[in-house]
Amino acid sequence: EPAEAAFRAIALDQLDEALSDLVRPDPDGRSAVHEARRRCKKLRGLLRLVRHVFPDFATENAALRDAAALLSHLRDAEVRRQTVADLYKWRPTPSVERLATRLADLPESADHAEKLAQFRDGLVAVRQRAEHWSLTRTGADAVVPGLRSTFRDGRRTRRKAYRTGLAAAFHEWRKATKNHGFHVDLLKRSAPDILPAELELIDRLSTLLGQHHDLAVLHMAIGDRRIAIDEPADAATVATAIAERTAEIEAEAAALGRQVFAEHARALASRFTAYWNSAP
C-alpha cells in the first residue's frame, strides 16, 4: 500500500497497542512500563525511517521521547533486578546472589500510577494528531533516506565504541543498531526470503548491546552508592563479574557488528531501493 497510508496505519496500531498495554496484563509477564517504553521506541524508530519526508518529525519525536522519559525511573528498578539475575546465571557466586536479594527487597516507586497516567495522556494526544500525519514523498523515496541515515549512524558509532571503549559510546551504538533493526523489520516484506535472517542477526547484536548498557548502568549505580554493597569482598566480586561479562559481550558484539555493518550506507540504500521497486 502507499507509504503514507502504511505509515499512519502502523503508527496508529502501535499507539493503540501501547494504550491497551496500560490496562491489561501482558501474557508474557512483562510489565506495563516495559511494554509502554518498548512501544515508544518502535514508534520513534518508525518516525526516524521517514524523518526526511515527515514535516512533523521533530514535534512528534519529542512528544514520544518526553512521554517515555516519565517512565524511565520506574523501569530502572526492573532492569537492575533483571541484570543482576542474568549476571548470577552467568556467574553464580554468593556475592551476586546477595545483591539480587538486596534489590528484590527495595520498595517500588511511590508515583508509579501517577507517571503511568501522565504517560497515557501524552500518548492520547499523539494518537489524535497521528490520524492526520502526512508525508511529502512516497515510494522508496519516503523510506530509504531514513534507512541510510540510521545505518550510517550505526557504522559511525560502532567505530567510536571500539576506539574509545566508553560505555556511553557503546550505548549510542546500541541505539543506532536498535533503530536499524526497527527499519529492517518494517521493510522485511520487500524481500521476505532474505531480510528475516538479516533481522535476526541485527536483533542478536541489539540484545548484546542492551546487556552491555544494563551492566554499565548497574556498575555506575554501585559506584555512586545508589545501590549499596556493604562488604568490600562482595563489592569486588560483583565488580569483577561485571567487568568480565562486559568484556565477553564486547568481543561477541565485535564479530556480529562487523557483519551487520559491513556494507557502506550507499550500497545498503541501493539494495533496499531495488527490493522495494521489485516487490510484488
N, C-alpha and C positions, 0 to 999 in steps of 0.2 A: 504494500500500500504506500501511498505518498509519504515522504519522510516527515512532513509536518503533522499529518494525521497520526502516524505511528508514534511520534514524539509526544504528542498530547495524550494519546491513549496509554502509553507506558507510564508517563508521569502521573496521570490520574489513578491508574491502577496501584502504583506504589504508594501514593498518598492515602488512598482508601485502605490499603492493607496496613499501613502504619497506624492509622487511626483505629482500625479494628484491633490491632495488636494490643492497644492500650486497655481494652475492655474484655479480652478473652485470654485464657491461659494458653500458653504455647504448647503444642503436643510433644515437642522435643525437649521440653523442660527449660528452655531458655527464658530469661526474664523479659518483662515488658521493656525495661530500659535497654537491654541488649538489642532486642528486635527494633525498637524505635531508632536507635542510633544507626543500626545496620541499614534500615530503610533510607535514612537521611544520606548516608554515604553513597548508596546506589543512586539516589536522586541527584546528588551533586555530580556523580560520575556521568549521568545522563546529560546534565546541563553542560558539562565540560566538553562532551562529544560534539555539541552543536554551538559552542560558545561564540564561534566566529560568525554565525548567522542568526543568533538569538539576541535581539536588542535588549532584552530584559535580564540578561545573564547576571550582571553584577548585583542587581537588586535581589533577584530570587536566590542566587547562590549565598548571599549574605544572610537572607532570611532563614534559609535552611541551616547554615552554619551556626547562627545565633540560637536557633531552636535546639539544635543538638548540644550546644555548649551548656544549656540549662541542666542537662543530664550527666555531664561529664564526671562530676564528683560522685554521683550516685553509682556510676559504673566502675569507678576506681576500686572500690572495696571488693566488688565481684572479681575484677581482673586480678587483683593481688592474691586473693584466695586461690583462684584457678592456677595462677602462675606458680605459686608455692606447691600446690598439689601436683602439677606437672613436673616440677623440679624434684619432688620426692619420688615420683615414679622413675625418673631418670637416675637419681642417686638417693636411695632410701637410707638416710642417716638419721639418728636421733635428733640432731640439731635442727634439721629441716622439718622433722615431724613436730618438734616443739613449736617452731614458728607457725606451722599450719594450725596448731591448736590455739595459739595466741590470736591469730587472725580470725578464726571461727568465733571467738568469744567477743570480738569487738561489736558494739551496737551499730544498728543501721542508722542511716542519716534521718534526722527528725523531720526534714522538709521534703521527704520523698513524694508524698501525694501532691503537695503544692507545686513542685517542679514539674511533675507529670502533667498537671492541669495547665500550667503555662506553656509547656511544650505542645500540648494538644491545641491550645488557642492559636499558637503560631502556625501550626500545620493547617488548621482550618482556613486561616487567612490565605496561605499559599495555595491551597486547593481551589479556593474561589477564583483566584487570579489565573490558575493553570488552565481553566476551561477556555481562556481566551489567548493563550500563548500562541505566537506565530513565529515563523522563520522567514528569513529574507531569500533563502535559496532552497532548492530541493535536490533530490537525487544524491549522487555521490558527493557533489559539491557541498552538501549540507553536513556531511559526517566525516569525510576523510581528513579535512584540515585539523579538526579536533583530535582525531585519532593520531595523526602525525605529530602534533604538538606534545601530546601526553607521552607518546613513545620516545620522542626526543628528550623529554624531561627524565624518563627512566634511564636512558643511556648516560645522560649527564650526571644524574645523582648516583648512579652505580659507580662511576669512576671516582666521584668525590668521596663516597663512603669508604672505598678501599684505599684511597690516597690518604685520607685523614684518620680513619679508624674511629671517628667520633660517633657516639650513639645518635646524636641529632642528625648527622648525615645519613646514617642507616635508616632513620625514621622518615626522612624526606624521600629516600629511595623506595621505602615501603609504600608511601602514599602514591607515588607515581606508578608503581607496579600494580597496586590495587586498582587505580583508575584505568590503567591499560587493560586489566582483566575485565572490568566492567564493560569497556568498549568492545573488546573481542566477544564477550558474551552477548552484547546487543546485536552484533553483526554476524554471529556464527551461522545463521541460516543462509547467508550469502555463499558459504562454502561448507555445507554440512558434513562432507566426508573428510575435511581437513582441519577445520577450526576447533572442534571439540577436543581433539588431542592436544592442540596448541594451548587451549584454555586450561586444560588440566595441568600442564607444566607451569603456566603462569600462576595458577591457584596454589600449587605447591610452594612456589617461591614466595608468594604473598603470605602464606601461612608461616613460613620460616621467619620472614622479616617481622611479622606480627609478634612471634615469640621472642625475637631479639628485642623488640621495643618493650615488651612487657617485663623482660628481665632487667632492662636498663631502668625502667620506672621503679621496679622493686628495689634495685640496688640504690637508687637515689633516695627512696623513702627510708631505707635503713640508714643510709649515711647521714641524713639530716634529722634522724630520730623521730620521724613521723611514725615509724614502726620501730619500737624499742626492743632490742635484744640485750638482756642484762648480762648474760655470761659472755666474757670475751672469747672463750673457746667456741661457743656456739656461733658468735658473730663471724669468727674467722672461717669456720667450716662452711657457713652459708655463703660467705663472700667467695670462697674458693669454688664452690659448686656453681655459683652464678657465672664466674669468670670462665670456667672450663666449659660449661654448657654454651655460653655465648661464643667462645672460640670455635666450638664444634659447629654451631649454626652458621657462623660466618664462612667456614670452609665449604659447607654444603651449599650455601646460598651463592657462593662464588661460581661453583660449577653450573648451577641452574641459571644464574644470571647471564653467564656467557652465552647460553643457548637462547634464552628468551630475548636478549637484546643484541643478538649477533648482527642483524640487518641494520643498514642505515635507514634513517627515518624516511628518506625519499623513496627507497626501494619498497619499504612497507606500504607507503601510501599508494604506490603504483600497483602493488599486488592486490590491495583491498579494493581499489578502483576497478580492477579487472574482475574481481569476484562480484562486485555489485552489478557491473554492467552485463555480466554473463549469466546472472542468476535468473532462473525461470520466473 
